[in-house]
């Protein structure tokens, strides 16, 4: 079902490189609020279960709590961006039945930045990516996603490759991104080893 939900905005022949949604840790606060709503009636369970009205209030409260939790989960899970071999699609989910879809071609991208801000974000490694485009003054903000630096590099890599030559498939771009990531990781490991040797020499 969700696969169809993501693919319904694709053009004919368009391939998905990556679907990026919010980090799981960013759902901790909505989950905690849902837990608080659900647990409140249990402090009055003896009174609520003593009569029919109280029982109806208890069931109604639980229904509200479950509905609120579902609403928060849908907003969190379906709020994402899709990187394809032709463009960037941003899906801004607001509630169960309202979503806003924005799309930007790679040709319109002027700058890609990322930011990690806050205690939870630093602890779990998630942050925001902003894609500035010539089509929009505000650009696209993809918030609370895991490894925002990787997402930034991914957008830049695809943009650069698309600017060099047209006609690359999604699979070819995925393989190229994976290869670049491995090269980057090996380079970082080499730099760390060199720094370690320098410290030992001192």
VOGU-3710 file (C-alpha; in Angstrom, 3 decimals, decimal comma):
1> xxxxxxxxxx> 0,000/0,000/0,000  2,708/2,467/0,988  4,752/1,576/-2,094  1,820/2,680/-4,269  1,458/5,800/-2,122  5,057/6,837/-2,852  5,028/5,875/-6,515  1,774/7,614/-7,431  3,598/10,928/-7,901  6,202/9,474/-10,267
11> xxxxxxxxxx> 6,292/10,174/-13,974  6,389/7,394/-16,541  9,862/5,842/-16,615  10,999/7,716/-13,493  13,001/5,665/-10,986  13,336/6,101/-7,231  16,910/6,403/-5,947  16,034/6,793/-2,281  13,050/7,510/-0,020  14,128/9,506/3,030
21> xxxxxxxxxx> 11,813/9,890/6,009  12,326/11,285/9,485  14,584/9,579/12,030  12,827/7,235/14,440  14,093/9,201/17,435  12,153/12,255/16,250  8,958/10,320/17,034  9,852/9,933/20,718  8,122/13,148/21,790  4,824/12,467/19,940
31> xxxxxxxxxx> 4,913/8,896/21,291  5,445/10,201/24,835  2,515/12,611/24,517  0,310/9,789/23,244  1,379/7,639/26,202  0,459/10,404/28,653  -2,991/10,804/27,090  -3,637/7,060/27,242  -2,440/6,585/30,806  -4,479/9,408/32,419
41> xxxxxxxxxx> -7,828/7,534/32,671  -6,158/4,603/34,443  -5,610/6,831/37,480  -9,411/7,088/37,798  -10,263/3,549/36,751  -12,085/2,700/40,008  -14,511/5,593/39,536  -14,837/5,237/35,769  -15,717/1,543/36,041  -18,265/2,127/38,796
51> xxxxxxxxxx> -21,011/3,292/36,425  -22,011/3,245/32,750  -21,248/6,922/32,175  -17,759/6,500/33,580  -17,156/3,471/31,346  -18,249/5,441/28,272  -15,918/8,285/29,256  -13,065/5,782/29,663  -13,657/4,256/26,223  -14,037/7,679/24,599
61> xxxxxxxxxx> -10,794/8,879/26,172  -8,935/5,816/24,941  -10,384/6,369/21,470  -9,169/9,979/21,483  -5,709/8,887/22,633  -5,421/6,185/19,980  -6,682/8,593/17,311  -4,157/11,214/18,359  -1,329/8,660/18,284  -2,369/7,453/14,820
71> xxxxxxxxxx> -2,554/11,049/13,587  0,982/11,736/14,869  2,366/8,519/13,379  0,877/9,161/9,931  2,323/12,699/9,898  5,724/11,339/10,933  5,844/8,314/8,629  4,442/9,870/5,445  6,268/13,204/5,773  9,322/12,598/3,583
81> xxxxxxxxxx> 11,215/13,360/0,419  11,878/11,147/-2,572  15,072/11,404/-4,562  14,514/10,179/-8,128  16,601/10,101/-11,278  14,747/13,185/-12,556  13,854/15,406/-9,599  13,318/15,813/-5,860  9,791/15,258/-4,547  8,899/16,646/-1,110
91> xxxxxxxxxx> 5,752/15,263/0,535  4,533/17,374/3,454  1,932/15,298/5,301  -0,541/17,210/7,475  -2,935/14,910/9,268  -4,599/11,809/7,857  -6,148/13,306/4,736  -4,043/16,306/3,804  -0,707/16,346/2,056  1,259/18,877/0,059
101> xxxxxxxxxx> 3,553/17,695/-2,745  6,392/19,878/-4,023  8,847/18,954/-6,757  12,079/20,493/-7,989  14,295/19,562/-10,897  18,046/19,188/-10,400  18,630/22,035/-12,832  16,929/24,464/-10,439  19,029/23,501/-7,374  21,434/26,279/-6,372
111> xxxxxxxxxx> 22,665/25,125/-2,957  22,283/22,225/-0,506  23,040/22,670/3,204  22,449/20,640/6,351  22,182/21,425/10,059  22,218/19,309/13,220  20,794/21,269/16,127  19,576/20,218/19,576  20,494/17,604/22,180  18,415/14,764/20,726
121> xxxxxxxxxx> 19,598/15,539/17,203  23,244/15,450/18,284  22,731/12,252/20,283  20,938/10,333/17,535  22,612/11,936/14,517  19,626/13,418/12,739  19,162/16,901/11,337  17,696/19,118/8,636  18,641/19,447/4,978  17,739/22,592/3,050
131> xxxxxxxxxx> 17,727/22,587/-0,733  17,775/26,115/-2,150  16,341/26,402/-5,642  15,834/29,105/-8,230  12,139/28,214/-8,379  11,448/29,022/-4,724  12,724/31,679/-2,351  12,303/29,409/0,689  13,492/26,189/-0,956  12,834/22,704/0,397
141> xxxxxxxxxx> 13,401/21,869/4,053  13,653/18,171/4,896  13,723/18,070/8,676  14,801/15,479/11,243  16,249/12,966/8,803  19,017/10,461/9,659  22,535/11,329/8,506  21,732/14,696/6,878  25,304/14,986/5,579  24,816/11,823/3,511
151> xxxxxxxxxx> 21,531/13,186/2,138  23,266/16,449/1,215  26,055/14,611/-0,614  23,537/12,368/-2,340  21,600/15,318/-3,774  24,818/17,013/-4,894  26,121/13,809/-6,496  22,956/13,188/-8,482  22,752/16,851/-9,478  26,346/16,858/-10,725
161> xxxxxxxxxx> 25,906/13,627/-12,645  22,689/14,801/-14,241  24,409/18,047/-15,254  27,265/16,101/-16,900  25,201/13,719/-18,926  21,535/12,822/-19,324  20,052/9,353/-19,517  21,272/7,710/-16,304  18,936/5,192/-14,719  18,044/5,194/-11,033
171> xxxxxxxxxx> 20,030/1,959/-10,508  23,167/3,450/-12,082  22,891/6,519/-9,871  22,385/4,357/-6,767  25,526/2,342/-7,586  27,481/5,538/-8,192  26,340/7,053/-4,872  27,227/3,852/-2,994  30,672/3,806/-4,597  31,291/7,468/-3,731
181> xxxxxxxxxx> 30,189/6,836/-0,149  32,633/3,932/0,218  35,459/6,062/-1,194  34,574/8,851/1,234  34,491/6,449/4,210  37,848/4,910/3,224  39,328/8,398/2,915  38,085/9,354/6,388  39,503/6,125/7,879  42,867/6,823/6,227
191> xxxxxxxxxx> 42,933/10,348/7,639  42,123/9,023/11,128  44,952/6,466/10,874  47,408/9,152/9,754  46,375/11,360/12,686  46,828/8,386/15,013  50,377/7,740/13,702  51,242/11,422/14,150  50,143/11,306/17,781  52,207/8,161/18,402
201> xx> 55,293/9,759/16,836  54,946/12,736/19,192
//
